[in-house]
Amino acid sequence: MAHEIEQFTDGTAAFVSARESAWHRLGTVTEGAMTAEEAMRLAALDRWNVRLLPLTATELTADGTTPVEVAQHFATARTHPRTGRTETLGVVGSDYHPVQNEEHAEFLNLLADESGAHFETAGSLKNGRQVFLTMKMPQSLTIGGHDEVDLYIAAFNSHDGSAAFRIVVTPIRVVCANTQRAAIQGARSSFVVRHTAGAKSRIAQARSALGLTFRYAEEFERAAQRMIEAEMTLNELRSVVDELWPVKDNDSARAKTNQRQRWGAISNLFERADTQAGIRGTRWAGYNALTEYANHVAPARGKTPGDKMAARAERIISGTSDALMEKAFSLTVV
């Protein structure tokens, strides 16, 4: 299940989508746009009451078993949205403070009031360990004079200590763990809030900081248009690839083999992929080939194809490839 959407024993799933079904065909599809409250309820994200529980270990002795307190560590837990039972989600340190799903939605509600955006998708991943909500901006972008691109504000949160509360601006509609983001040079396209005592106030600060994102659409459109109008040769793309993934003459044979395979995959995307139709041979096509490779083609660890797909999804949603994407953009933008 590469989508990693949480599914319940009653056949329902913790996912909701406005107007159109996602590729995984799970969850609820609404007839129109949603409010924050509707998104929370329909995606089974409300009333989780994420909390910290003392953590103990069990020591085996000659006289039986003895509980031992695990100092400075806690288990995160929620009230399961279907069974009502307490369910553990992860182990965190003493400085971890939960950000409730309701706070998550409330923050996006503030952005909705300011931007005119509306709620588009919401869901739970990895059996409640991660959640997401997205909003669609009211205006679309026009790329290349005819291709319209919608823009979304997405907020991700984890309840197992694996990631911070993260807000991003993306041209991709988030419907599962496997999403991608475009890096826009000079724009504040993401904001991170750590799960510490000041998390709530930091979320409030994010509203102000992300005011910059409401100019993101215009900058994205102008940058993409310039890149579509600028040609890019295969040699120019190769120079960008070599700068993103440098390999020295004295590196191992394995590193050089990986370099050849990487270039083969990226050049194939640039020259032949259906995703490049209409933009082939441009700097915008070069950037898209790089992001498609990094997000969906680059090798990932895992024993099975499903494990590898899940690993790719994890690196995307956690933002681990953001720095690479930002550098790729800076090397291809004009």
Contacts in CASP RR format, 6 or more apart in sequence:
PFRMAT RR
TARGET T0000
AUTHOR 0000-0000-0000
METHOD contacts of the structure
MODEL  1
MAHEIEQFTDGTAAFVSARESAWHRLGTVTEGAMTAEEAMRLAALDRWNV
RLLPLTATELTADGTTPVEVAQHFATARTHPRTGRTETLGVVGSDYHPVQ
NEEHAEFLNLLADESGAHFETAGSLKNGRQVFLTMKMPQSLTIGGHDEVD
LYIAAFNSHDGSAAFRIVVTPIRVVCANTQRAAIQGARSSFVVRHTAGAK
SRIAQARSALGLTFRYAEEFERAAQRMIEAEMTLNELRSVVDELWPVKDN
DSARAKTNQRQRWGAISNLFERADTQAGIRGTRWAGYNALTEYANHVAPA
RGKTPGDKMAARAERIISGTSDALMEKAFSLTVV
1 7 0 8 1.000
2 176 0 8 1.000
2 177 0 8 1.000
2 178 0 8 1.000
2 306 0 8 1.000
2 309 0 8 1.000
2 310 0 8 1.000
2 313 0 8 1.000
3 22 0 8 1.000
3 23 0 8 1.000
3 24 0 8 1.000
3 26 0 8 1.000
3 175 0 8 1.000
3 176 0 8 1.000
3 177 0 8 1.000
3 178 0 8 1.000
4 125 0 8 1.000
4 126 0 8 1.000
4 176 0 8 1.000
4 177 0 8 1.000
4 310 0 8 1.000
4 313 0 8 1.000
5 13 0 8 1.000
5 14 0 8 1.000
5 15 0 8 1.000
5 24 0 8 1.000
5 26 0 8 1.000
5 27 0 8 1.000
5 123 0 8 1.000
5 124 0 8 1.000
5 125 0 8 1.000
5 176 0 8 1.000
6 13 0 8 1.000
6 14 0 8 1.000
6 15 0 8 1.000
6 44 0 8 1.000
6 123 0 8 1.000
6 124 0 8 1.000
6 125 0 8 1.000
6 126 0 8 1.000
6 127 0 8 1.000
6 128 0 8 1.000
7 13 0 8 1.000
7 14 0 8 1.000
7 26 0 8 1.000
8 14 0 8 1.000
8 44 0 8 1.000
8 81 0 8 1.000
8 82 0 8 1.000
9 82 0 8 1.000
10 82 0 8 1.000
12 27 0 8 1.000
12 44 0 8 1.000
12 82 0 8 1.000
13 26 0 8 1.000
13 27 0 8 1.000
14 27 0 8 1.000
14 43 0 8 1.000
14 44 0 8 1.000
14 45 0 8 1.000
14 81 0 8 1.000
14 123 0 8 1.000
14 124 0 8 1.000
14 128 0 8 1.000
15 22 0 8 1.000
15 24 0 8 1.000
15 26 0 8 1.000
15 27 0 8 1.000
15 28 0 8 1.000
15 43 0 8 1.000
15 121 0 8 1.000
15 122 0 8 1.000
15 123 0 8 1.000
15 124 0 8 1.000
15 175 0 8 1.000
16 27 0 8 1.000
16 28 0 8 1.000
16 29 0 8 1.000
16 30 0 8 1.000
16 34 0 8 1.000
16 38 0 8 1.000
16 39 0 8 1.000
16 42 0 8 1.000
16 43 0 8 1.000
16 121 0 8 1.000
16 122 0 8 1.000
16 123 0 8 1.000
17 27 0 8 1.000
17 28 0 8 1.000
17 29 0 8 1.000
17 30 0 8 1.000
17 120 0 8 1.000
17 121 0 8 1.000
17 175 0 8 1.000
18 29 0 8 1.000
18 30 0 8 1.000
18 32 0 8 1.000
18 33 0 8 1.000
18 34 0 8 1.000
18 118 0 8 1.000
18 119 0 8 1.000
18 120 0 8 1.000
18 121 0 8 1.000
18 136 0 8 1.000
19 29 0 8 1.000
19 30 0 8 1.000
19 31 0 8 1.000
19 32 0 8 1.000
19 33 0 8 1.000
20 29 0 8 1.000
21 29 0 8 1.000
22 121 0 8 1.000
22 175 0 8 1.000
22 176 0 8 1.000
23 175 0 8 1.000
23 176 0 8 1.000
24 175 0 8 1.000
24 176 0 8 1.000
27 43 0 8 1.000
28 42 0 8 1.000
28 43 0 8 1.000
30 38 0 8 1.000
30 42 0 8 1.000
33 118 0 8 1.000
33 119 0 8 1.000
33 120 0 8 1.000
33 136 0 8 1.000
34 42 0 8 1.000
34 118 0 8 1.000
34 119 0 8 1.000
34 120 0 8 1.000
34 122 0 8 1.000
35 119 0 8 1.000
36 105 0 8 1.000
36 106 0 8 1.000
36 108 0 8 1.000
36 109 0 8 1.000
36 112 0 8 1.000
36 119 0 8 1.000
36 133 0 8 1.000
37 46 0 8 1.000
37 105 0 8 1.000
38 119 0 8 1.000
39 45 0 8 1.000
39 105 0 8 1.000
39 119 0 8 1.000
39 121 0 8 1.000
39 122 0 8 1.000
39 133 0 8 1.000
40 46 0 8 1.000
40 101 0 8 1.000
40 102 0 8 1.000
40 105 0 8 1.000
40 122 0 8 1.000
42 122 0 8 1.000
43 122 0 8 1.000
43 123 0 8 1.000
43 124 0 8 1.000
44 81 0 8 1.000
44 82 0 8 1.000
44 123 0 8 1.000
44 124 0 8 1.000
45 81 0 8 1.000
45 101 0 8 1.000
45 105 0 8 1.000
45 122 0 8 1.000
45 123 0 8 1.000
45 124 0 8 1.000
45 131 0 8 1.000
45 133 0 8 1.000
46 81 0 8 1.000
46 101 0 8 1.000
46 102 0 8 1.000
47 79 0 8 1.000
47 81 0 8 1.000
48 78 0 8 1.000
48 79 0 8 1.000
48 81 0 8 1.000
48 100 0 8 1.000
48 101 0 8 1.000
48 159 0 8 1.000
49 78 0 8 1.000
49 79 0 8 1.000
49 100 0 8 1.000
50 76 0 8 1.000
50 77 0 8 1.000
50 78 0 8 1.000
50 89 0 8 1.000
50 98 0 8 1.000
50 99 0 8 1.000
50 100 0 8 1.000
50 101 0 8 1.000
50 159 0 8 1.000
51 76 0 8 1.000
51 77 0 8 1.000
51 78 0 8 1.000
51 98 0 8 1.000
52 74 0 8 1.000
52 75 0 8 1.000
52 76 0 8 1.000
52 77 0 8 1.000
52 92 0 8 1.000
52 96 0 8 1.000
52 98 0 8 1.000
53 74 0 8 1.000
53 75 0 8 1.000
53 76 0 8 1.000
53 77 0 8 1.000
53 86 0 8 1.000
53 88 0 8 1.000
54 69 0 8 1.000
54 74 0 8 1.000
54 75 0 8 1.000
55 69 0 8 1.000
55 70 0 8 1.000
55 73 0 8 1.000
55 74 0 8 1.000
55 75 0 8 1.000
55 91 0 8 1.000
56 67 0 8 1.000
56 68 0 8 1.000
56 69 0 8 1.000
56 70 0 8 1.000
57 67 0 8 1.000
57 68 0 8 1.000
57 70 0 8 1.000
58 65 0 8 1.000
58 66 0 8 1.000
58 67 0 8 1.000
58 68 0 8 1.000
59 65 0 8 1.000
59 66 0 8 1.000
59 67 0 8 1.000
59 68 0 8 1.000
72 93 0 8 1.000
72 94 0 8 1.000
73 91 0 8 1.000
73 92 0 8 1.000
73 93 0 8 1.000
73 94 0 8 1.000
74 91 0 8 1.000
74 92 0 8 1.000
74 93 0 8 1.000
74 94 0 8 1.000
74 96 0 8 1.000
75 88 0 8 1.000
75 89 0 8 1.000
75 90 0 8 1.000
75 91 0 8 1.000
75 92 0 8 1.000
76 88 0 8 1.000
76 89 0 8 1.000
76 90 0 8 1.000
76 91 0 8 1.000
76 92 0 8 1.000
76 96 0 8 1.000
76 98 0 8 1.000
76 159 0 8 1.000
76 160 0 8 1.000
76 161 0 8 1.000
77 86 0 8 1.000
77 87 0 8 1.000
77 88 0 8 1.000
77 89 0 8 1.000
78 86 0 8 1.000
78 87 0 8 1.000
78 89 0 8 1.000
78 128 0 8 1.000
78 159 0 8 1.000
79 85 0 8 1.000
79 86 0 8 1.000
79 87 0 8 1.000
80 86 0 8 1.000
80 87 0 8 1.000
89 127 0 8 1.000
89 128 0 8 1.000
89 129 0 8 1.000
89 159 0 8 1.000
89 160 0 8 1.000
90 129 0 8 1.000
90 159 0 8 1.000
90 160 0 8 1.000
90 161 0 8 1.000
91 160 0 8 1.000
92 160 0 8 1.000
92 161 0 8 1.000
92 195 0 8 1.000
95 196 0 8 1.000
95 197 0 8 1.000
96 161 0 8 1.000
96 195 0 8 1.000
96 196 0 8 1.000
97 195 0 8 1.000
97 196 0 8 1.000
97 197 0 8 1.000
97 198 0 8 1.000
97 199 0 8 1.000
98 159 0 8 1.000
98 195 0 8 1.000
99 157 0 8 1.000
99 165 0 8 1.000
99 193 0 8 1.000
99 195 0 8 1.000
99 199 0 8 1.000
99 200 0 8 1.000
99 203 0 8 1.000
101 131 0 8 1.000
101 157 0 8 1.000
103 200 0 8 1.000
103 203 0 8 1.000
104 131 0 8 1.000
104 133 0 8 1.000
104 155 0 8 1.000
104 157 0 8 1.000
104 165 0 8 1.000
105 122 0 8 1.000
105 133 0 8 1.000
107 155 0 8 1.000
107 167 0 8 1.000
107 203 0 8 1.000
107 206 0 8 1.000
107 207 0 8 1.000
108 119 0 8 1.000
108 133 0 8 1.000
108 135 0 8 1.000
108 153 0 8 1.000
108 155 0 8 1.000
110 207 0 8 1.000
111 117 0 8 1.000
111 135 0 8 1.000
111 153 0 8 1.000
111 207 0 8 1.000
111 210 0 8 1.000
112 118 0 8 1.000
112 119 0 8 1.000
112 135 0 8 1.000
114 207 0 8 1.000
114 211 0 8 1.000
114 214 0 8 1.000
115 135 0 8 1.000
115 137 0 8 1.000
115 138 0 8 1.000
115 153 0 8 1.000
115 214 0 8 1.000
116 137 0 8 1.000
116 138 0 8 1.000
117 135 0 8 1.000
117 136 0 8 1.000
117 137 0 8 1.000
117 138 0 8 1.000
117 153 0 8 1.000
118 135 0 8 1.000
118 136 0 8 1.000
118 138 0 8 1.000
119 133 0 8 1.000
119 134 0 8 1.000
119 135 0 8 1.000
120 134 0 8 1.000
120 135 0 8 1.000
120 136 0 8 1.000
120 152 0 8 1.000
120 173 0 8 1.000
121 132 0 8 1.000
121 133 0 8 1.000
121 134 0 8 1.000
121 173 0 8 1.000
121 174 0 8 1.000
121 175 0 8 1.000
122 131 0 8 1.000
122 132 0 8 1.000
122 133 0 8 1.000
122 134 0 8 1.000
123 131 0 8 1.000
123 132 0 8 1.000
123 133 0 8 1.000
124 130 0 8 1.000
124 131 0 8 1.000
125 131 0 8 1.000
125 132 0 8 1.000
125 176 0 8 1.000
125 177 0 8 1.000
125 317 0 8 1.000
126 160 0 8 1.000
126 177 0 8 1.000
128 159 0 8 1.000
129 158 0 8 1.000
129 159 0 8 1.000
129 160 0 8 1.000
129 162 0 8 1.000
130 156 0 8 1.000
130 157 0 8 1.000
130 158 0 8 1.000
130 159 0 8 1.000
130 160 0 8 1.000
130 162 0 8 1.000
130 163 0 8 1.000
130 177 0 8 1.000
130 317 0 8 1.000
131 156 0 8 1.000
131 157 0 8 1.000
131 158 0 8 1.000
131 159 0 8 1.000
132 154 0 8 1.000
132 155 0 8 1.000
132 156 0 8 1.000
132 157 0 8 1.000
132 174 0 8 1.000
132 317 0 8 1.000
133 154 0 8 1.000
133 155 0 8 1.000
134 152 0 8 1.000
134 153 0 8 1.000
134 154 0 8 1.000
134 155 0 8 1.000
134 173 0 8 1.000
134 174 0 8 1.000
135 152 0 8 1.000
135 153 0 8 1.000
135 154 0 8 1.000
136 150 0 8 1.000
136 151 0 8 1.000
136 152 0 8 1.000
136 173 0 8 1.000
137 150 0 8 1.000
137 151 0 8 1.000
137 152 0 8 1.000
137 153 0 8 1.000
137 217 0 8 1.000
139 151 0 8 1.000
139 217 0 8 1.000
140 148 0 8 1.000
140 149 0 8 1.000
140 150 0 8 1.000
140 151 0 8 1.000
141 148 0 8 1.000
141 149 0 8 1.000
141 150 0 8 1.000
141 151 0 8 1.000
141 171 0 8 1.000
141 217 0 8 1.000
141 220 0 8 1.000
141 221 0 8 1.000
141 224 0 8 1.000
142 148 0 8 1.000
142 149 0 8 1.000
142 221 0 8 1.000
143 149 0 8 1.000
143 221 0 8 1.000
143 224 0 8 1.000
143 225 0 8 1.000
143 228 0 8 1.000
143 284 0 8 1.000
144 224 0 8 1.000
144 225 0 8 1.000
144 228 0 8 1.000
145 225 0 8 1.000
149 171 0 8 1.000
149 220 0 8 1.000
149 224 0 8 1.000
150 171 0 8 1.000
150 173 0 8 1.000
151 169 0 8 1.000
151 170 0 8 1.000
151 171 0 8 1.000
151 216 0 8 1.000
151 217 0 8 1.000
151 220 0 8 1.000
152 169 0 8 1.000
152 170 0 8 1.000
152 171 0 8 1.000
152 172 0 8 1.000
152 173 0 8 1.000
152 174 0 8 1.000
153 167 0 8 1.000
153 168 0 8 1.000
153 169 0 8 1.000
153 170 0 8 1.000
153 210 0 8 1.000
153 213 0 8 1.000
154 167 0 8 1.000
154 168 0 8 1.000
154 169 0 8 1.000
154 170 0 8 1.000
154 174 0 8 1.000
154 179 0 8 1.000
155 165 0 8 1.000
155 166 0 8 1.000
155 167 0 8 1.000
155 168 0 8 1.000
156 163 0 8 1.000
156 165 0 8 1.000
156 166 0 8 1.000
156 167 0 8 1.000
156 168 0 8 1.000
156 317 0 8 1.000
157 163 0 8 1.000
157 165 0 8 1.000
157 166 0 8 1.000
158 164 0 8 1.000
158 165 0 8 1.000
161 195 0 8 1.000
162 318 0 8 1.000
163 317 0 8 1.000
163 318 0 8 1.000
164 192 0 8 1.000
164 193 0 8 1.000
164 194 0 8 1.000
164 195 0 8 1.000
165 192 0 8 1.000
165 193 0 8 1.000
165 194 0 8 1.000
165 195 0 8 1.000
165 199 0 8 1.000
165 203 0 8 1.000
166 190 0 8 1.000
166 191 0 8 1.000
166 192 0 8 1.000
166 193 0 8 1.000
166 319 0 8 1.000
167 190 0 8 1.000
167 191 0 8 1.000
167 192 0 8 1.000
167 193 0 8 1.000
167 206 0 8 1.000
167 210 0 8 1.000
168 181 0 8 1.000
168 189 0 8 1.000
168 190 0 8 1.000
169 181 0 8 1.000
169 184 0 8 1.000
169 187 0 8 1.000
169 189 0 8 1.000
169 190 0 8 1.000
169 210 0 8 1.000
169 213 0 8 1.000
169 216 0 8 1.000
170 179 0 8 1.000
170 180 0 8 1.000
170 181 0 8 1.000
170 182 0 8 1.000
171 182 0 8 1.000
171 220 0 8 1.000
172 179 0 8 1.000
172 180 0 8 1.000
172 181 0 8 1.000
176 313 0 8 1.000
177 310 0 8 1.000
177 313 0 8 1.000
177 314 0 8 1.000
177 316 0 8 1.000
177 317 0 8 1.000
178 296 0 8 1.000
178 309 0 8 1.000
178 312 0 8 1.000
178 313 0 8 1.000
178 316 0 8 1.000
179 313 0 8 1.000
179 316 0 8 1.000
179 317 0 8 1.000
180 291 0 8 1.000
180 295 0 8 1.000
180 296 0 8 1.000
180 316 0 8 1.000
181 189 0 8 1.000
181 190 0 8 1.000
181 316 0 8 1.000
181 319 0 8 1.000
181 322 0 8 1.000
181 325 0 8 1.000
182 189 0 8 1.000
182 220 0 8 1.000
182 291 0 8 1.000
182 325 0 8 1.000
182 329 0 8 1.000
183 189 0 8 1.000
183 322 0 8 1.000
183 325 0 8 1.000
183 326 0 8 1.000
183 328 0 8 1.000
183 329 0 8 1.000
184 216 0 8 1.000
184 219 0 8 1.000
184 220 0 8 1.000
184 223 0 8 1.000
184 329 0 8 1.000
185 223 0 8 1.000
185 326 0 8 1.000
185 329 0 8 1.000
185 330 0 8 1.000
185 333 0 8 1.000
186 219 0 8 1.000
187 212 0 8 1.000
187 213 0 8 1.000
187 215 0 8 1.000
187 216 0 8 1.000
187 219 0 8 1.000
187 220 0 8 1.000
188 209 0 8 1.000
188 210 0 8 1.000
188 211 0 8 1.000
188 212 0 8 1.000
188 213 0 8 1.000
188 216 0 8 1.000
189 213 0 8 1.000
189 216 0 8 1.000
190 322 0 8 1.000
191 206 0 8 1.000
191 209 0 8 1.000
191 210 0 8 1.000
193 199 0 8 1.000
193 202 0 8 1.000
193 203 0 8 1.000
193 206 0 8 1.000
194 202 0 8 1.000
223 333 0 8 1.000
224 284 0 8 1.000
226 333 0 8 1.000
226 334 0 8 1.000
227 282 0 8 1.000
227 283 0 8 1.000
227 284 0 8 1.000
227 287 0 8 1.000
227 332 0 8 1.000
227 333 0 8 1.000
227 334 0 8 1.000
228 279 0 8 1.000
228 282 0 8 1.000
228 283 0 8 1.000
228 284 0 8 1.000
229 282 0 8 1.000
230 282 0 8 1.000
230 283 0 8 1.000
230 334 0 8 1.000
231 281 0 8 1.000
231 282 0 8 1.000
231 283 0 8 1.000
232 281 0 8 1.000
232 282 0 8 1.000
232 283 0 8 1.000
232 285 0 8 1.000
232 286 0 8 1.000
232 332 0 8 1.000
233 281 0 8 1.000
234 267 0 8 1.000
234 270 0 8 1.000
234 271 0 8 1.000
237 266 0 8 1.000
237 267 0 8 1.000
237 270 0 8 1.000
237 286 0 8 1.000
237 289 0 8 1.000
238 263 0 8 1.000
238 267 0 8 1.000
240 286 0 8 1.000
240 290 0 8 1.000
240 328 0 8 1.000
240 331 0 8 1.000
240 332 0 8 1.000
241 262 0 8 1.000
241 263 0 8 1.000
241 266 0 8 1.000
241 290 0 8 1.000
243 327 0 8 1.000
243 331 0 8 1.000
244 290 0 8 1.000
244 324 0 8 1.000
244 327 0 8 1.000
244 328 0 8 1.000
244 331 0 8 1.000
245 259 0 8 1.000
245 262 0 8 1.000
247 255 0 8 1.000
247 256 0 8 1.000
247 258 0 8 1.000
247 259 0 8 1.000
262 293 0 8 1.000
262 298 0 8 1.000
265 293 0 8 1.000
265 297 0 8 1.000
266 289 0 8 1.000
266 290 0 8 1.000
266 293 0 8 1.000
269 275 0 8 1.000
269 276 0 8 1.000
269 288 0 8 1.000
269 289 0 8 1.000
269 292 0 8 1.000
269 293 0 8 1.000
269 297 0 8 1.000
270 276 0 8 1.000
270 280 0 8 1.000
270 281 0 8 1.000
270 285 0 8 1.000
270 286 0 8 1.000
270 289 0 8 1.000
271 280 0 8 1.000
273 289 0 8 1.000
273 292 0 8 1.000
275 288 0 8 1.000
275 292 0 8 1.000
276 285 0 8 1.000
276 288 0 8 1.000
276 289 0 8 1.000
279 285 0 8 1.000
279 288 0 8 1.000
283 332 0 8 1.000
283 333 0 8 1.000
283 334 0 8 1.000
284 332 0 8 1.000
286 332 0 8 1.000
287 328 0 8 1.000
287 329 0 8 1.000
287 332 0 8 1.000
287 333 0 8 1.000
290 325 0 8 1.000
290 328 0 8 1.000
290 332 0 8 1.000
291 325 0 8 1.000
291 328 0 8 1.000
294 321 0 8 1.000
294 324 0 8 1.000
294 325 0 8 1.000
294 328 0 8 1.000
295 312 0 8 1.000
295 316 0 8 1.000
295 321 0 8 1.000
296 312 0 8 1.000
298 312 0 8 1.000
299 308 0 8 1.000
300 308 0 8 1.000
300 309 0 8 1.000
300 311 0 8 1.000
300 312 0 8 1.000
300 315 0 8 1.000
301 307 0 8 1.000
301 308 0 8 1.000
301 311 0 8 1.000
302 308 0 8 1.000
302 311 0 8 1.000
315 321 0 8 1.000
END
